[in-house]
């Protein structure tokens, strides 16, 4: 699926369902089969990064990166870095119910 089709609701539902972090990985800007998909993803990502703290979610729990199918080493590095980030942060403490507001 193109990163441009990743709806911010998918991200928030992932956190609500128990994810400690979410990664969005897509093709490099300018290499999108759908032309503008990764630019749309970047806009949504930027918005989400700004609103996550209002839900008690650290911004480092969401990551966007551009990786082509041939960049195996970069993929391993990016995923390993995210795993280490989440280990450092620990489990996400859910003090906010997304659909109803603060608990």
C-alpha positions as MATLAB code, in Angstrom:
seq = 'XXXXXXXXXXXXXXXXXXXXXXXXXXXXXXXXXXXXXXXXXXXXXXXXXXXXXXXXXXXXXXXXXXXXXXXXXXXXXXXXXXXXXXXXXXXXXXXXXXXXXXX';
ca = [
       0.000    0.000    0.000;
       1.248    3.496   -0.781;
       2.179    5.587    2.255;
      -0.123    8.264    0.852;
      -3.047    5.983    1.707;
      -2.086    5.666    5.371;
      -4.894    7.480    7.158;
      -3.976    9.128   10.488;
      -6.857    7.155   12.013;
      -4.913    3.942   11.255;
      -2.033    5.261   13.344;
      -4.220    6.336   16.247;
      -6.145    3.046   16.180;
      -2.827    1.197   16.337;
      -1.850    3.057   19.500;
      -5.321    2.559   20.942;
      -5.115   -1.181   20.197;
      -1.886   -1.488   22.174;
       1.007   -0.655   19.851;
       3.974    0.914   21.637;
       5.171    2.456   18.380;
       4.278    2.813   14.720;
       6.570    2.987   11.701;
       5.584    4.206    8.264;
       8.077    3.089    5.634;
       7.714    4.091    2.021;
       9.466    4.787   -1.227;
      11.717    7.808   -1.557;
      10.102   11.136   -2.478;
      10.026   11.456   -6.236;
       9.942    7.670   -6.690;
       6.297    7.137   -5.769;
       4.302    5.107   -8.280;
       1.310    7.284   -7.382;
       3.366   10.477   -7.881;
       2.373   12.369   -4.707;
       1.741    9.601   -2.171;
       4.834   10.066   -0.066;
       4.335   13.834    0.049;
       0.813   13.251    1.392;
       2.263   10.854    3.967;
       4.799   13.465    5.064;
       2.065   16.068    5.577;
      -0.006   13.676    7.697;
       3.043   12.516    9.640;
       3.975   16.117   10.466;
       0.453   16.786   11.723;
       0.385   13.589   13.803;
       3.755   14.380   15.400;
       2.294   17.678   16.607;
      -0.854   16.189   18.118;
       0.535   12.983   19.671;
       1.652   14.683   22.909;
      -1.944   15.818   23.546;
      -2.792   12.102   23.757;
       0.120   11.385   26.091;
       2.138    9.719   23.327;
       5.802   10.619   22.931;
       6.637   11.810   19.417;
       9.461    9.248   19.135;
       6.855    6.469   19.097;
       5.948    7.415   15.516;
       8.520    7.232   12.741;
       8.442    7.873    9.005;
      11.310    6.813    6.778;
      11.965    6.414    3.073;
      13.427    3.051    2.062;
      13.523    1.418   -1.350;
      13.178   -2.314   -1.858;
      16.918   -2.580   -2.536;
      18.047   -0.919    0.707;
      18.218   -4.010    2.897;
      20.889   -2.615    5.236;
      19.019    0.654    5.715;
      15.827   -1.269    6.492;
      17.614   -3.289    9.169;
      19.170   -0.122   10.654;
      15.887    1.816   10.723;
      13.905   -1.016   12.294;
      16.674   -1.726   14.835;
      16.797    1.955   15.772;
      13.022    2.021   16.291;
      13.190   -1.102   18.459;
      15.901    0.509   20.600;
      13.887    3.720   20.871;
      10.851    1.787   22.081;
      12.945   -0.200   24.560;
      14.280    3.068   25.948;
      10.797    4.586   26.182;
       9.224    1.448   27.629;
       5.588    0.478   27.207;
       3.129    3.175   26.252;
       1.100    4.107   29.318;
      -2.394    4.714   28.080;
      -3.889    7.490   30.163;
      -6.164    8.604   27.354;
      -8.996    6.777   25.684;
      -8.890    8.068   22.137;
     -12.581    7.893   21.380;
     -13.854    9.390   24.634;
     -11.126   11.701   25.908;
      -9.155   11.555   29.186;
      -9.915    8.626   31.463;
];
